[in-house]
Amino acid sequence: MTFIVPGDRSFVIIPKHSNLPLAPTHHQKQPGNTIQQQEPYQNNPAQQFQLKKNGGGEYHVYLPYDNLYWAIAGVSPEVGASLIQWHMQDSGGQESPNQRFRFMYAGDGYYYLRPVHARGRVLEVPGATHGQDVIKQGNLAPVSGRDHQLFRVVPVSADYLSNEVRTFHKHSDQLRDLVLGVTGLIPTIGGGAKAALGVFWPDGHDQDFWNQMTQYVEQRMKQLLLQENMLKLHGHLAGIRKKTRQFLNTTEVDVKGTRLIAAISEATGDEYDFLRDREGVTVLPLLAAWGTLVLTLRAEMVQGYETLFPDKTAEQKAAGKADELVFLREEIEEYVAGVAHSRQRALEWRLSYIKQGSSESSRDFDSGNITVTEFYRKDWVVDEYDGWRMDRGNTTYNYRPDVAGDPNSQANITAARLARQARVRAQFNAELDALLAPAYLWPYMDPSKPIRPSAQPTTVAVGPFGVRPGGTAFDMQPGGLRKVVICWSDEHPFVCGLKLTYIDNVEHTYGVPGSRQAKLELARDEYIVNARGYEWDQVEGLMLETNHGRLIEGGRMGDGTFFEAGLDDAVNARLVGISGTYQGNLINTLTFHWKYFLQK
């Protein structure tokens, strides 16, 4: 899957088994000091790291606190080598692979941290201890005992101790569970509202959920957010919280109904701005949560109407409850439509960053007795959102117009643009699924709805990678992957073939076997979580990573344009198949097929 972090955001890195954040030992700033797990502090800069991409799916881990970077001591590949802080030596023409790390997704918001220079090793807390112990590199432990080799990476929160911050995965689960639990909670008057306050404002932290959700979304689409609207909604949420607490704390039964009406009025006060005016796209991180809060209060009114208004007659109660049910259904419909519109707006915004262009130039030079004019055309496609780019050039001469350097350059760039748009559309939609998942459940907050949501599979094709036209097409097979072999040769270092085995145990070969192969046979409960590689006209190199911390790579890694074919880690997707085209010893294109589940 895809690990999405901005380079200017600070994070806390925490081992799963101990829940103790990482920091320089004793917070000392000198180069060579080790990195240890230690007691958590609130907003302590020594426990805050930034992750800098190197453009190849690897990261430099930077400590603004002392202006140093992670490194494995002595460039050692051995078990037991310590994690230290050191000057940056992996830039400006210098090579220091012991300062590069892969963050490989393990599921449920946790990662293996793998030093690039030491094949097969991962960072760990030796012995799974709970003291102030130095982080070292080691071999993968048995699957059942790896918590000391798993780390969560969460945005810094000034309001919390560093180890109290939840992962986005946990926040998303909380929202889902709130919606699923509303019907069961509401028969006790105030049950749904109390549960909502516990999710959105836990442990007395006034803006915890909202601030953290905003931080997680800023990792993914910071440019989309309109800070003016974000601040406006944040202020509005304080009023919602106050009115909801007044409703919950009121002991006089005949007043509770009035208090709930006030809370609903406060919660729906900005609907015109963010739904009817369709500005929800500018507050996207809070839209699903805000809608869940509004609908929870509406559902509370429907379920408890008779008790909330004890002085009304039976006829008045029946009529009032029927009216409130209509209001709830209208609100559900409006919020679902608002989220759908904002989602479409967000996708259009993201695709607008992909642009194609060209330039032409010429020059004259003497060649023997004649003057030759050289014409040069450059075509490119660029994704201004993240800096992805692909270029092609074509040179022709006035005396030989029939000879062209690369006559397909323009067509290939057009194909690259279309491919980039398809890939971004697939990956960004998965990000939006992660952010807006609760909206799929809103229709079930109608108490008259007889059916319940269930986990529904979502399949996503990310590709194609490689833009060479033609070739023999191959499709994915049903049942899921069991074994993958990447093929290449010394004389042809790019990927020249793939061998794929699905659940039927039949090996399918596409391309040629080559003289070198990298094999991955998946174990029980193991699956591929990310695919990375390099593309030019064809697929140059390919790397596959699993949720068990294993990887294989083959072909020419480092040549061409880097790609990541995985989905947002938050959706917990798994690779179920690969399709593409091949021609002789070339893999022209590859498309990666993923599956994840959503409650719908």
C-alpha angles and dihedrals in degrees: 000000000000120000105210118198133145116231094231098052121094121228139190117227115207132180112235098226099051105025088218117136124235123247140146110290110271086352089275115162104209121118111258095036112138127243115238141173112253147161115305122251131190114257093339111166092212089067095049124094137181123214116220118196117225094199097253103079092275132108141216110215109220129196110206086187092074103006092244136122136225117264139165108248115257093357084274118173091194130111111262098032110144129241108237140168119251145160115283107268100159100083142060094048094315121119120214109153091175086076093059123089135184119217103211118190117240099176136262093053098306132119142198110230106215124189107226097217096053107064114217096007126117134189115262147163099248112237092007089264127172101216134090093294131164119249113240138174121257145156121283110275122222110293093249093057108042104108090111088058096050124086135186119217113206135169117262114260118199090204098057141056106261094252095048095069112109127221120251087248090061093047091050091049090051092055092047093049091048092056093044091049099046096091093050094045101045100070084076101068109249093015096120095043092047091051090049093052089049091056100040100036107023126175095002096296102141100210103012102124095038095047093047093047088051090051093051092051092046086061088062109031112003094153091060097060122093106214093202091060092041091056091046092053093044089056091046091053091060088060092049090052092050094050093045091051090050089054092050095045096048110106098184105093095206090058099046093079091055090048091052091050088054091050092050091048090051092047094050097042096103098043092111092057099044104030113018092039088042094231092135090106089071092057096038097142092061101034098089093043094046092049090049091053093049093048092046090057091046091050089048089058093050096048097044102034097117093051095041092056105037095161095062122097121250090256092050091049092051092048093045093049091049090052092049090050089054090049091050093050092048090049092050091050093047095048093046089051092046093053092046091052093046090049091054091047091051092051092050089049092052094048091049089074092067110090136172125207146157142200134199132206139165140197136189125225136167120254111181108303097346138070112235124204115209117202119200126190121187121196125188145168121205135185103212091191096072104004098254110157142172125191135190130182135198126195124196134171131221094232094050107035089161092064118077129175095219111356091178096056096106093043091048092051091049088051089048091053093051090047092049091051091050092049094047092047091054096044096042092050088056089052089052090049088056093049099041102034095120090062089068088063100047095093088061091062086079100100092211092061106108100198128072129219121259137190107278122193117241118197122200130185114208113194167323103245114186120037105217107132125228129015133121115310124223128189133212117260126231126258103045135275123294103170137016128190120190113204131202140143138226090239091044104033095179120088106284101174149003130214112201126187119190132189091290090067091233114135115224117198121204117185118353130319096238125198096277128053139180114204131201120184111183119230126216110300090005121125139165113266102177142021122198133169150127128278137190120154085323134022106283103182139000136200127185125195129195135207087247092065097256127128141180128197135184143168127034107337111190101028121103126003119335118235139186115204099182130105130241109295090231093074094055094224126181129204110248101171150352128223132177147115134283137187121191107309094346128095097210097187141357130198121191121215118209135185131201135159132242129185105244 
